Amino acid sequence: MYYDVVEVKYIEGYKLELIFENGKKGVVDLQGYVNKGGVFSRFSDIEYFKRFYINKEIGVLCWPDDVDIAPETLYHEATGEPLPAWMTLGEKLQKV
C-alpha cells in the first residue's frame, strides 16, 4: 500500500520533508537522483529542483515538464517502510 504526498517542505540542498495522507512524515534526500540521468539530470540545477509541487489530483511530488517521483518510492525513502511487492518483483525475478 502507498499513500499520497499531501505536504512538502524544502529543507536544504536536495532534502525535502514529506507528509503523507496517513499522517506519517519523513525527510528524503534526493541528491542521488542528480546522477540518475534522463529527466532527473535537470535536478543538477538546484533552482529547478526547488520548483517542486504536489499534483493534488494524484498525490504525487512533481516538477515542471512532467518530472515526478512515485509516491511509493518516496514513502519507502521517508519512512523506511518496505516497497510494495509489485515494485520489487523484477529484482526477485533477476535473482532466480
N, C-alpha and C positions, 0 to 999 in steps of 0.2 A: 504494500500500500504506500502511496505517496500523498503528500499534502502540498497544496498550492502555497506559493510565496505570497504573503499579504503585506509585508512591510520590508523595506530595505534601507539601510543607513550606511553611508560611506564612513569608514574609519580612517584609513591611511593606506598609501601605496595601492595594493590590489586587494585590500581586506575590506569585506563588507559584513555587516551584521544583518542576518536574515531572521524574520519571524514568519512562522508557518501557520496555516489555518487552525492547526490543533493546539496552538499556543507555544509550541517548542521554538526555541531560538538558538542561534549559534553563529559563530564567526567563520567565514570561509576566506581563504587566501587564494585568489585566482591567478597569482603570478605565474604559475605553471602553464596556464593557457596561452601565454605570450609565445612560448616555444612550440606550441602545437601546430602552428601554421594555419593555412587556409583562412577562413573568416576570422579566426582568433588572432591572426597576425596584427589586426587592427588594434588590439589591446596594447601593442608597444607604444602607442600614443596614449599616455595617461589621461589626457583631456577627453579623448574619445571614450575611454573606459568609464570615466566619471559621468557619462551621459546615459547611464543605465536607467531603466524604468521598469515597472511591473505592468505587464499586459493583464489588466484586471479581468478581462473576459475568460482568460485561460489560466491565470495564476502563475505566469512564467516570467522570470527575470530576463529582460531583453535589452538590446542596444539598437541604435539606428541601423538601417539596412538589413533588417531581418536576422540579426545575430541574437542567439539565445542559448541558454544552458538549461537542460532538462531539470525540472523540479526534483525528480527522483535523485539525480546526481547531487544537487545542492543539499537536499535533505540528508543524504548519506554523509557528505563532507561536513555539514554543520553540526550534526547530532551524533555521528558515529554509528547510527543505526545501519543495519545491513541493506545493501541494494536489493531491490525486488529480484526474485528468482529469474524472471524473464530477461533481466539485464545482464546476468552472469551466465546464462545458458551457453553462449558462444565460447566463453572461457572453459567451461566444463567439457564441452564437446572437443575442444582442442587437446585436452589432456588425455582423451580416450585413445 
